[in-house]
Structures are given as C-alpha cells and as structure tokens.
Amino acid sequence: VSSGRFFLRRICCQQPKHDNTRNQSNGKHGAEGADGGSNQQQQQKQDQDKPPAPQYRLEATKSGKQSGFLGKIASCCCGSAVGTGTTGIGINHNQRLASSLHWMFRVNFIFLFAVMCSIFFVWVMIFAGFIIAAGKMDNECVRIGGEPFADATSQFADAFALSWTTFSTVGYGSTYPALGHENDNPSNCLFITIICSLESFLGVLYSGFCGAILFGKVLRIQSHAQVVFSDPIVIRYGSGVQQTSDENDSDDEESTGKKIPCPVLEFRVVNRLFGETGGEIMDATLNCVANVDANDADPSLRDALDGDRTRLNFSSGKHESRYTSSSHPGSSTVDSLSDNHSDSGRLSHDSRLSRGTAAFFDSLIRRQHNAVDEDPSASLVNKRIFSKMMIEAGEHPFFKRVWLARHVLDDTSPIVKPKVRRQIQRNNGYWPERLNNYQKVRESLQFNQILVSLNGVSNVSASDVYAQKIYDYVDINVGYQFVNILYKDADGNLKVDTDLINDVREQKGGGGEPLIIGE
C-alpha cells in the first residue's frame, strides 16, 4: 500500500523478538507473586493465545517513480533515490564509500600503504592488457624505442611500462603512443589514445584520493593528545584520606562520633611529551561522566528526567516539588494557597517563588544528568543515565607532566548508591563509620562505566587535541594509592617515569583489598 511519502508493507506472520522477551518477563514476575498468581498465569495464557499484533514496515518512496531496467540504471547512475538510503537495485554507493573511508582511518599506515600499492598495480595491469589489445589491433599505434609494437621481444613488459607511466603521469620514455607523423592513418590509433587519456585521468584521481586519505590520517593523529591514562582507578578511604589536624578536634561534648572523610576516587594522566619543547597542552579540561543503570539510580532523579519533576494543581492551590523542599525548608508556606481557594484569580508571591525555584532545579538536573533509552518498547536494554562527575581541579591551564584527577565520593557523587548518599547527609557530610572498610566501600558504588575525555590545545601546533578513556567497574582498587612517578636526573631536571603510571601501593594506615596477582 502506498500512502503519500511512505510505502507500507504488512508483515503478517512475524512477531518482534522484544515482545516475546516481554511476555517471558511478565510470566516470570507473575510466578513470583503469592496472591493472585493463578489469575496472572491465566491472563498470561490468554495473552499468548491471542494472535500477534500485525507488524508494519514503512519505507520512504521516491517522488518520481521509476520502473524497469532503465529506471534501475538511472537510479544507479544518479545515486540513491530521493528520501531513501538505498538505490533502485538495493546498493547504497554512498554508504559503501563511507564504510571504506571509515575502515581506512581505522587501519594502520603500513597495511593501508600495502593496500594502496596493490590497487595501484591492479589498475596498471588492467590498462596494460588494454594497451596490448590496442597494439595488436594496429602495430603502428604503440612505439617501443621508435619501433612498432610488433617488433617488441616482451610485449607485456613494454605495455606495463607504458601503463604505469601513463597512470602515474610521470611522462613517457622510450615507450609511448604513436604520434601523428609516425602513422599513415592516425584515426586507427583512436583506441589507444582514449585508453591512455582515461588511464591518466584515473591516475590523477587515485593519487589525489590516496593523498587525501593519508593527510586525513595525519590530521587525526595530530588531533589526538599525546597522553596516557592510568589503567587502574584507586579509591582511598578512612585513614588513607584522613588528615590529622586540630580542625577535626572539637570541644563539644555532643560530637562524640568519629568524623571520617568521604573516600576519594583517583586516576592520573601523563603527558608523553613532557620532555619536549612545545609538548604542553594549553587550557586542558577533564570531563568525567558516569554511566549508571536507571534501575539503580535515585527514584527522584528518574522522575525528574522522565518529566515528573514538578506537579502543579492550581485548582486546589497545592504545589508539590520534591526538589525545592529539601533545599528550602520554608517552602511549605505555599500550602496556604489551599486556604485561599476563593482567590482563584491571583497567585501568591510564595507560589511564584517556589515555581521559579523548581524550574531552576529542573534546569540544573538537566545539565548534570542525561537519560538515554535505547529500547523503550521492551526490556532487552535498560535505560541508562549519564551523570557528570565533579573533578577537583578539572581544568589545567598548562598541562606538562602529570595530572591527578580526584573525585570525592560524597552525597553528590552519581556513582554512590542513593541509600549511602542519604546516610552521608544524615552524618553531616561525613562517611558512615560502619562503611569504613574496603568491602563496604566497594558495595557502596554503582556504575557501569566511567567515561573520561581530555580536551585542550597543543602548544606546538595550536590545534585542538583530545583523548578519551573508558573505565569499567573492575578497574577499581579500594584501599590503594598511586606511587610517585616524578624524579630528578643527574642534572637536576624534573622527569617522569612513565613505566610507573600503573604502580600502586596500599594506602597509609592499611586496609587495602586483596589483589589478584597474575603471572
């Protein structure tokens, strides 16, 4: 069925896989319930007995309809059909070219150079065959040292020499197409003239294409920051971050509890060009984003990202906001609107103030968190929430040697479980004492990945550079700290021992988790 812009095709005997997965999931949850389990199983059986809902495929169609062999040829020559991603014969030439270019950027230089040389010789040999055919059609059309082509002892070698000189446009030598005064009937050499002209044109295009690819790979390398990230992430807790000072002592009899600072997550970055002039990265910034499963996130955060942040009911005069109440204890005064329900034509100043505060927190949450749902119609992939992690000294104006990134696991950290964050808040911002061991610290974390990106400007090329690193949950080591990698040489110059970038030792005071020692 053709309806307007789209071509509608009904797929009557196919059911999406995610529907089967959803039915299985529903059956699993139904079996777990004690009350009403039989009703749920019966309902599930009825749902399974129902025929699957029809599935439709909507494909955009071309405005000017082309059919037959001529239409396919025109579509192949002119490119993809309007509004579609494929041509009339099912081949998307642009996509093929894009995939080839992407592959060329991913492979190394040596392999790419070998591929380019192979393609070069294939083209040369193909045109050498055409040259041999042209020489046999008319022996006077191809000259070998001024003699006709038929007198050559090795025709393929001479044709190959003429082919590569034509394809590379370096200029003819002793082997060349016959000139006008060397042939009685110049029109007989039209074939060899067309072959050589086409080959030279393709040679110019091929050399330009190879040069562009190689230049693009050079720019890609130039835009990559010459830095190396540490493979592990370390977390110092308890005695590893606690500083003995008089500021922590208090004469207040009520504060008898032990004040334990929150753990600190650390990783470091080393500039490979630390010993070279102009190897610095100017105005460098570190951005860290945590990838957290939406099912493990705070319910209030999920509601905020789903659009259920602020609920206004002007008819009853009530305003509910779960974000403004925690930050503004006095916001409960807006409930007085219910007493003034008769004044429906006027809103109080407190109501407008609370609504503006809610909008502020709404925009703040949107800037710090982002929800991505890849499969909203099924449960194959859970919704993920990308939350920005605050890094101490996240900007470096002159990154030359080592950069130690630190993230405090406090009540605002997105990788700390919500219940642990609430305990930290009740403990006035300090880490709970019962969680002050490596098992509890590890159990207090929840995330899938930590995405780190570094951006800056190269001091030598004045071009933007970047680098990225992805850390998994298994990269965390609790109760350890990095060793020092800075040292001075015999001349007193400060150096960096890059071999020690992944070396760690147990934190001060001990308490490191056991490590799996590999051979």
N, C-alpha and C positions, 0 to 999 in steps of 0.2 A: 504494500500500500504506500503510495506516495502522497505525502501531506506537506505541501509548502516546501520548506527547505530540507526536511528530513525524509529519508527513505526508511519506512517502518517495516520490519520483518519480525514475525512472531515465531518464537522458539517454543513449541508446544510441549515437547517431551523432555525438557531439561530443567532441572531444579538447581539453583545455586548451592554451592558447597556450604556457604555460611549458614544457609537455612537448616541444613542437616546438623551442623555443629550446634546451632542454637537449640534445635529440638533435643539433641542429646544432653545439652547443658540443662535444659528445663527438666528433662527426665531425672537427671541426677539430683537436682535440688528438690524435686518432688518426692524422691525416695527418702530424702533425709528428714522430711517433716514427719512428726509423730501424729499430729491432729490433721485430719482431712487428707491423709496420704492416698487413700483409695480414690477419693474424688479427683485428686490431681492426676493420678495414673489413668483414670477413666477419661478425663478431659484430654490427656496427652494422647491416648489411643484414638480418640475421636479426631484429634488434630492430624494424627498420622494417616488416618483413613481418608481424610479429605484429599482430593486431587491437588497437586501442587499448583500454586498460582502461576499463571502464564508469564513468561519472561519475554521481553521485547528488546530488540536491538535497534537503536536509532542511529542511522548513519547519514551524514550530510551528503547531499547530492549536488551535482553541477548544475548551474543555472541553464547553460546551453547544452542540451542533451546531445551526446554523440554516440553513435552506434555503428556496428560493423567494423570491418578491418581498417577502413580509412580513419574512423574515429579513434581507434586504438593507436594508429600510427601518429595522428595529430597530437593525442594526449601524451604519447611517449616523447615526441619532439618538443612540445611546448612545456612539458613539465607536469606537475600534479594538477589534478582537477581543482576547480575553484571550491574552497570550503572543505576539501578533503585532504587527508595526509598521504594518499596513495594515488598512483596514476591509473589510467584505464586498464592496464594489464597487470596491476597489482604490485608494481615495483615503485618504491619511493626513492628516486635518484638522490634527492637532497639528503634524505636520511642515510643512505649508503655513504655518501660523501662525508657527512658529519661523523658517522661511526668510524670511517677510515682515518679522518683527521684526529679524532679523539684517541684512536689506537696509536697513531704516530707520536702523539705527545706523551703517551704513557711508556713506550719502549725506550731503551737506552740508545745512545748515539751510535754505538758500534753496530748493533743489529739493524738500526734504521739505515745507516750508511750502506750496509751489505744489501739490504732490500732495494735501495735506490740504484745501486750499481747493477744488480740483477735485472731490474726493469729496464735500465739503460741498454744493456746488452741484448735483451729480448727485442726491444724496438729496433736496434741496429740490425740484428739478424733477420727480422721480418722484412725490413726495407732492402736488405742485401738480396733476399730472394726476388723481390720485385725488380731490382736492378739486373739480376741475372736474366730474368724473363725479358726485360727490355733489350738487353744486349743480344739475346738470341733472336729477337724479332728483327733487329737491324744491327749488324755488327759495327756499322759506322757510327752509331749513336753514343757509344762508350769508348773512350780513348784510354789506353794504358801506355803511358810514355810516348804518346803521339801515334801509337799503332792501334789498329782496330781491336775490338774486344775478342774477336775470334782467334787472334794470334796469341792471346794470353795463355801461359802454361798453367796457371792456377786461377781459374775464373772466380771461385768463391772467395779467395783471399783478396783479390783485387776488388770484387764487389763489396766485401766487408770494409775495406779501406775507404772506398768511396762513400759507403753508407755512414760510417762513424764521422768522417769529416763533414758530411752534409748535416747530420743530426746535431753535431756539436757546433756547427757554424764557425769552425776554425779556419776555413779556407781550403781550397783544392790544391793538391800537389801534382804528382805525375799521373794520377787517375782522376779523370774529370769527364763530364758530359761533353759530347762533341759540340763544337761551335758551328756557326753558320757556314763559314768558308771551308769547313772540313767535311761537309756532307753535301752531296749533289741535290738532295731533296730534304730541306730542313723540316718540312711538315711530318716526315717519317719519325722524327725524334720527339714528337709531342708527348708521347707516353713517358719517356724518361725525364722530360722537363717537368711534367706535372708531379711525378714521383719525388723528384729532388726538391721541388718547391714545397710540397706538402711535408716532407720529412724535415726540412729546415724550420718550417713554421711550428711543427710539433716539438722539435728540439728546443726552440726558444721558450715555448710554453712549459715544457718539462723542466728546463733549467730554472725558470722563474718559480715554478711550483716547489721544487726541491729547496731552492734558496729561501723561500718564504717559510717553509716548514722548519728548516734549521734555524733561521733567525727567530722564529717564534719559540722554539725550544730554548734558545739562548736567553730570550727575554723572560721566559718562565723561570729559568734558573736564577736569573738576576733578580727577579721579584721575590724569590724565596729567601727568607732571612737565614743567615749562616749561624744558626743557634742549635743547641741540642738540649732537649728536656731530659730530666731525670726519669728513669723508668719507674721507680717506686714512689709512692706517697707515704710520708711518715706522719704519725699523729703523736704528739707529746701531750701527756695529761698528768694531773696530780703534781708530784714533786718535779716532774720534768719542766713545768711551766711556772711553778710557784716560786716567787721571789721572796726571800727573807728580808723584810723591811719593817720599820716601825709603823708604817702606814697601815699595815694589816692588824696591828695590835689595837685593842680598844679597851678602855676602862669601864665600858658599860657592862653591868652585870647581866643584862638581858641577852647580850650577844655572846652566848657561850658556845654556839655552834661553830664548827670549823668552816672557815671560808676557803673554798677550793676554787681556783680559777678554772674557767672552761678550757677544754682541750683545744689544741691548735693543730690544724692540718697544714702541712708544708710540702712543697715541691720546689725545685730550683731549675733555673735556665742558665746555660753557659754560652757566652758569645765565642764562637770558634775563631773569630778574627781579633781576639783580644790583643795580640802582639803585633798587629799590622796597623800602619798609619791609615786613617780613614775607615777602619773597620767598625767604628762605633755606630750604634743605631740611635738616631735622634728622636725625641718625643715618642718613646716607646710606650705602649699600653698593653696591659694584660686583661683579657676578658675571660671569665670563667662562668660556665653555665652548667647546671646540674640537670641531668635527665632523670626524672622521678616518675614512677608509675602513679597514675591518678588515683588508683585504689588505695595507695599508701599515703597519699597527701592529706592535708588537713581538710575535713569536710567543709569548713567555712571558705577555704581557698577554692575548692571545687565549685561551690555555689557561686562564688564571686566570678570565676572565669566562665561559668555557664550562663551568666546573666541574672542570677538570682541574688544580687548583692543588696539591693535596697527595695523594700516593699512599702509603697505609699498607699494609704487608704484615706482619701480626703473626705469621703462621705462620713466615716466615723471619726475622722480627725486624728487617727493614730498613725504614727510613723515609727517603723521598725528598722533598725540598722545595726547589724551585729558588729560593725567595724567602728562606728562612732561611739558606742557605749564604752568600749574598752579604753578609748583614748580621751574621752570627755565624760567623766562621771556625772557631770551636771546636765547631760543631755536628756535626762529623764523628765525634765520640765516640759518637754514637748507633749507629754501625755495630758497636760492641762487643756489641750485642744478639744478633748472629748467633753469637757465641761462647758465649752463654748460652742457647742454644736449648732446653736441657733445662728451664730455669726458665720454663716457659710460663705459669705461674700468677701471675707477678709482672712488672710493668713497671718499668724503671729510672727514676730521677728525671730523667735526661737525656732520656729518651724523652718523658716527660710535659711537660718544659720545652719541647722542640722542637715538640711538638704544639700547645702553647699559643701559642708564637711564630708558628707557621704560621697559626693561627686569627686572631691579631692582624693579621698582614699581609693575610689574606683580607678581614677587615672593612675594613681601610684601603683596599685596592684597590677594594672595592665602593663606598666613599664617594666616591672620586675619579674613578671611571670607570663608565660605564653603556653596555652594548651593546644596540642595537636592530636587529632583523632584520625588515624589512617583508615579505620574500618568502623564507621559509625553504625552500620546496619547489622553487625554481628559482633562476636566476642573473640575472634581469632587474635586480634592485636588490641591490647588495652590502650586507653588514652594515656598520652604522656604529657607531662607538664615540665617545661623548660624554665627553670628559675635561675636568676642571676645570683652568683655568689660574690659577696663583698670580699675584696682582697686588700689587705693592708699594703699601702704604697703601691697601688695598682698602676701608677704612672712613673716612668723613669725618663728624665729629660736627656740623660747621657748614658745609655747602656753600653758599657765597655767590657766588663768581665763576667760577673756573677750576679744573678737576680734571684733572691729567695722570696718566693710567694707564700704568704701566710693567710689562712682563713680561720677565724675563731668559730668554734662550734658552740655558739650561744643560742639564745632563744629566737634569734632572727635567721639562723642558718637553715637553708632549704633542705639540707641533707640530714638533718636531725629529725627523729621521729616526733610527731606532734605531742605525744604524751610526755616525752622528755623535755620538750620546749616549755610545756606548761609547768613542769617541776622546776625548771630553771627560773621561770618567772616567779613562782611561789618562794623560791630560795633567794630572791633579790638579785638575780643575775649570776649567781654562783652555781658551780656544778654540784649536784647532789652527792653526798658522801657515799651513799650505798652504790653509786655507779662508778666509783673511783677505782676501777680495775680494768684490765685490758679486755676481759670478756664482755663486761657491761658497756664499755666504750664502743666496742665493735657492734654489739647488739643495738646500740642507740642510733646507728647510722642506717639510712635507707636511700639508695640511689642506684640507678643502672649504670650510668656513665657520667664522667665529668669532662666537658669539652673545654679545652683551653686554646685560645688564639692570641697570638702576639702580632701587633702591628706597629709600624714605625717607618722612619725614613732613613735610608742608607746615607752615611756621611760621605762616602766616596762617589756614589753615582747620583745622589739626590733623587732617587726613585723610591716609591713606596715598596716596602718589603713586608712579608707576613710569614708566619709559621703557625702550625697547629699541632695539638697533641690530644689524644683521647685516652683517658684513664678509666679503667674498669674497677669494679668493687674488689677484685682480687689483688689489685696493685697496692692496697692499703696495708701498712705495717704499723701496728699500735705499740707504743712504748719505745720508739726509736727516734733518733735524731741524725741528721747528716753530719759527716765529718768535714773538717775544714779542707778546702782544696786550694787555698791561696798560700803561696810561699815566695821567698825571695831568693834569687840566684846569687852567684858569687859577686856579681857587680851591684847587687842591691836593688835590682829591678823586680817589681812585683809580677809574679807569674801565676798561671792557673794550671793545675794538674787535672786535665780533663779525664784521665783514667779513673779518678776517684769520684766522679759525679754520682755514681750509684752506690757508693760506700756509705754504710750507716753503722751506728753503734747504739747500744742501749742508752736510754735517757738517764740523766742524773737522778739518782735515787732508785734506779732499777724499775722493775715492773713491765718489762717488755714481753710480748707474747712469743711463744716458741716459733722459730723459723724452720722451714723445711729446707734442709741442706741438700743440694744436688751435687752429683758427682762432677 
